[in-house]
């Protein structure tokens, strides 16, 4: 079946460096791709989304890139801070559908 | 501003027992969701509700029952708990179907012995 997945289960970066978290997807029919952040002991928190007809979207210190040719999604975090340490999930969703499908997650650890 | 709350936060039960997990939101959001989170599977949608008295199955509904008599509450019941239902359960809400931002509760860690 079609699914959303991740390239790497863990990522460790130095404080101040940029982080890149990758995600592969296989459902070309999804309208949106979304990133969530989950801190230890908490529920996931929305970070940013991108519509399927876009290839880049920027937020505060984050940028999401979408490459539909290779079905690849990435989240870039600029000047990574200790507070960015968390598990990051990519997800996909159709516009008028409540069934949001999540990937397995990547754990980002920021070293001081 | 309480937002979205879940209770209990931790629960241990035995195989075959009925368990109900509670979810309450104060935003008057129309949509509410139940997910389970297991290592290696991310979050998987169990059930969702578009409004009071309207519920629908998600990806993994078997063994679960939901109801929504009031907009603010969305309880999840395991009628006869099994070990495979040991998981962390998250409730979430959103205002519209088109919303990609769902607001998640803190989760309930359920262990079935």
Interface residues (C-beta under 8 A of the other chain):
Chain A: X4 X32 X34 X41 X42 X43 X44 X45 X46 X49 X89 X93 X95 X96 X97 X98 X99 X100 X101 X102 X103 X104 X105
Chain B: X31 X33 X40 X41 X42 X43 X44 X45 X48 X50 X56 X58 X59 X90 X92 X97 X98 X100 X101 X102 X103 X104 X105 X106 X107
